[in-house]
């Protein structure tokens, strides 16, 4: 790579952030202004990607989670006694939807991490931040139980496990004839 052109909007997806930045550093044909403009353009691109992936997690969740949980409500409309096959008909799609959302969310989280790696590399190249900057918010008091790294990811996993486990429990109760 000979260095970024001021009007270039091409980003080679096959190259890592470190490779691109090293090529720009050692290219010799790239002025400091071009280098900074190109890094700012890259930073904007990866910031947009990061926000877009986060938005996709919650947009898909806004569709999948209510539909998956609605099956529990539908179960209450069935006249007693509830048969095991009725629980199965409602439980399998509900559980599959929750797990499908979890897989989609985890993929988008992985995409977010890639964008975040690019952002860190760009910010380091520009001399903005140290790679391991302190957290903006430190949990104290009651908050310390709810605010910690990965809390949202863990909540998604617990929700998926909870829905699946609940349907298994309901299936066991229905086969025992105790689900009225």
C-alpha positions as CSV (number, residue, x, y, z in Angstrom):
1,X,0.0,0.0,0.0
2,X,1.5,3.3,-1.0
3,X,-0.5,5.3,1.5
4,X,-4.0,6.6,1.5
5,X,-5.3,9.0,-1.1
6,X,-7.3,11.9,0.2
7,X,-10.3,11.0,-2.0
8,X,-10.0,7.2,-1.4
9,X,-12.8,5.5,0.5
10,X,-11.5,1.9,0.0
11,X,-10.9,-0.2,3.1
12,X,-9.3,-3.5,2.4
13,X,-11.2,-6.0,4.6
14,X,-8.5,-8.7,4.2
15,X,-5.9,-6.6,6.0
16,X,-5.7,-6.3,9.8
17,X,-5.6,-2.9,11.4
18,X,-2.0,-3.3,12.4
19,X,-1.0,-4.2,8.8
20,X,-2.8,-1.1,7.3
21,X,-1.4,1.2,10.0
22,X,2.1,-0.2,9.5
23,X,1.9,0.2,5.8
24,X,0.8,3.8,6.2
25,X,3.7,4.4,8.6
26,X,6.3,3.0,6.4
27,X,4.8,3.9,3.0
28,X,6.8,7.1,2.6
29,X,4.3,8.5,0.1
30,X,1.7,9.5,2.7
31,X,1.7,12.9,4.3
32,X,0.8,13.5,7.9
33,X,-2.4,15.2,6.9
34,X,-3.4,12.4,4.6
35,X,-2.5,9.8,7.2
36,X,-4.7,11.6,9.9
37,X,-7.6,12.1,7.5
38,X,-7.5,8.5,6.5
39,X,-7.4,7.4,10.1
40,X,-10.3,9.6,11.0
41,X,-12.3,8.2,8.1
42,X,-11.5,4.7,9.3
43,X,-12.4,5.6,12.8
44,X,-15.8,6.9,11.7
45,X,-16.4,3.8,9.6
46,X,-15.7,1.4,12.4
47,X,-17.6,3.5,15.0
48,X,-20.6,3.3,12.7
49,X,-20.1,-0.5,12.3
50,X,-19.8,-0.9,16.1
51,X,-23.1,1.0,16.7
52,X,-24.8,-0.8,13.9
53,X,-24.0,-4.2,15.3
54,X,-25.2,-3.2,18.7
55,X,-28.4,-2.0,17.2
56,X,-28.9,-5.2,15.3
57,X,-28.6,-7.3,18.5
58,X,-31.5,-5.4,20.1
59,X,-33.6,-5.1,16.9
60,X,-33.6,-8.9,16.5
61,X,-34.2,-9.3,20.2
62,X,-37.2,-7.0,20.0
63,X,-38.7,-9.4,17.6
64,X,-37.6,-12.8,18.8
65,X,-37.8,-12.5,22.6
66,X,-41.5,-11.4,22.7
67,X,-42.6,-14.1,20.3
68,X,-40.6,-16.7,22.3
69,X,-42.1,-15.6,25.6
70,X,-45.6,-15.3,24.1
71,X,-45.8,-19.1,24.0
72,X,-45.9,-19.1,27.8
73,X,-49.0,-16.8,27.6
74,X,-50.5,-19.1,25.0
75,X,-50.1,-22.0,27.3
76,X,-52.3,-20.3,29.9
77,X,-55.2,-20.2,27.3
78,X,-55.3,-24.0,26.9
79,X,-58.1,-25.6,28.9
80,X,-57.0,-28.0,31.6
81,X,-55.6,-30.6,31.6
82,X,-52.6,-29.5,29.4
83,X,-51.3,-32.4,27.4
84,X,-47.6,-33.0,26.9
85,X,-47.8,-32.6,23.2
86,X,-49.3,-29.1,23.6
87,X,-46.4,-28.1,25.8
88,X,-44.0,-29.6,23.2
89,X,-45.8,-27.7,20.3
90,X,-45.4,-24.4,22.2
91,X,-42.1,-25.1,23.9
92,X,-39.9,-26.2,21.0
93,X,-40.4,-23.1,18.8
94,X,-40.1,-20.9,21.8
95,X,-36.8,-22.4,22.9
96,X,-35.5,-22.4,19.3
97,X,-36.3,-18.8,18.9
98,X,-34.5,-17.9,22.1
99,X,-31.4,-19.9,21.1
100,X,-31.5,-18.4,17.5
101,X,-31.6,-14.9,19.0
102,X,-28.7,-15.8,21.3
103,X,-26.6,-17.1,18.3
104,X,-27.4,-14.0,16.3
105,X,-26.6,-11.7,19.3
106,X,-23.3,-13.5,19.9
107,X,-22.3,-13.2,16.3
108,X,-23.0,-9.4,16.3
109,X,-21.1,-9.1,19.6
110,X,-18.1,-10.8,17.9
111,X,-18.4,-8.2,15.0
112,X,-18.5,-5.5,17.6
113,X,-15.3,-6.8,19.1
114,X,-13.6,-6.7,15.7
115,X,-14.7,-3.1,15.2
116,X,-13.5,-2.2,18.7
117,X,-10.1,-3.7,17.9
118,X,-9.8,-1.5,14.9
119,X,-10.9,1.5,17.0
120,X,-8.3,0.8,19.6
121,X,-5.6,0.4,16.9
122,X,-6.5,3.7,15.3
123,X,-6.7,5.5,18.6
124,X,-3.3,4.2,19.6
125,X,-1.8,5.2,16.2
126,X,-3.1,8.7,16.7
127,X,-1.9,8.7,20.3
128,X,-5.3,9.2,21.9
129,X,-5.6,6.5,24.5
130,X,-3.7,3.8,26.2
131,X,-5.2,0.4,25.2
132,X,-6.5,-0.4,28.7
133,X,-8.1,2.8,29.7
134,X,-9.9,2.8,33.0
135,X,-13.7,2.2,33.0
136,X,-15.8,5.3,32.8
137,X,-18.1,4.1,35.5
138,X,-17.1,2.3,38.7
139,X,-19.8,0.4,40.4
140,X,-20.2,1.1,44.1
141,X,-22.8,0.3,46.7
142,X,-25.9,-1.5,45.4
143,X,-24.8,-1.1,41.8
144,X,-21.8,-3.5,42.2
145,X,-24.1,-6.5,41.9
146,X,-25.5,-5.4,38.5
147,X,-22.7,-3.6,36.8
148,X,-19.7,-5.7,35.8
149,X,-18.0,-6.7,32.5
150,X,-20.2,-9.0,30.4
151,X,-23.4,-8.5,32.4
152,X,-25.6,-8.1,29.3
153,X,-24.0,-11.1,27.6
154,X,-24.6,-13.2,30.7
155,X,-28.2,-12.0,30.9
156,X,-28.8,-13.2,27.3
157,X,-27.4,-16.6,28.2
158,X,-29.4,-16.9,31.4
159,X,-32.6,-15.9,29.5
160,X,-32.0,-18.5,26.8
161,X,-31.3,-21.2,29.5
162,X,-34.2,-20.0,31.5
163,X,-36.7,-20.4,28.7
164,X,-35.4,-23.8,27.7
165,X,-35.4,-25.0,31.3
166,X,-38.9,-23.7,32.0
167,X,-40.3,-25.6,29.0
168,X,-38.5,-28.8,30.1
169,X,-40.1,-28.3,33.6
170,X,-43.5,-27.7,32.1
171,X,-43.1,-30.8,29.9
172,X,-42.3,-32.9,33.0
173,X,-45.2,-31.5,34.9
174,X,-47.6,-32.1,32.0
175,X,-46.5,-35.7,31.6
176,X,-47.1,-36.2,35.3
177,X,-50.5,-34.8,35.0
178,X,-49.8,-32.0,37.4
179,X,-50.2,-29.1,34.9
180,X,-53.7,-28.0,35.0
